[in-house]
Amino acid sequence: MTIRHDGITAEWLGYATLRLEGDDTVVYLDPGRYGVLTGEWEPDTPGVGHPETRDYAPKDGDVVCVTHVHHYDPDGIRRVAADDATVVAFDGIDVHASDRDLDRLSDLDYEVRKVGMEDELLVDGVPIWTVPAYNHEDGPNVGADGEPIHPRGIGCGFLLAIDDTRVFWTGDTDVLEGHAELDVSLFVPSISQNFTMDRHEAAELAEAMDPDLVLPMHYNTFEALEADDEAFAADVASRRVPVVLDR
């Protein structure tokens, strides 16, 4: 389903993949992984939600943004990126830290612009700001060793403006200081029960941020990401913030 909002369209393609389109520009955020573009699940991955069966490779993206190594999928990028696309990727992406066999960013046949946690840039006419994204050391999203699953410095979120409509994809993060002060029209939070802010925290942040519309994603891809999106939508709506689900 395609969501229309304030002159742009937004489509959640599954997992962390979001497609945004304005008058003349197409932007993808975190394309690929877990079969969301191919319709095939990775081995031993229990699917509980997205995707539908597909072979998605439009190669129409002008800008492709990647928040961190967990969402880095070179095949996904190649499926969505136009030949002259620019890839905007967090500079801490380390393919050697992954158990997947990944091409390096330098191996991609696109212009690659690396960004930190608090950068500002203009790419193909699209203003982009990066926002810190990590788990708190004393929060619930820590591993068996007590360390955050997403430590500070692993990635970022993206705030971008398409035709003056400001869209914020949180990336994999807890709610952080400063999130509520962002000027956002379309707020796209993760609502999974693990690894990131959960649906309750995302709803509280939506109320504090007061965007024009909330579109959740990054949930129900596999069991650990299960979330009750209808309960989330009801919670957000009860706070008098417009919300929509893309299923």
Order of alpha helices (4+ residues) and beta strands (2+ residues): beta-beta-beta-beta-beta-alpha-beta-beta-beta-beta-beta-beta-beta-alpha-beta-alpha
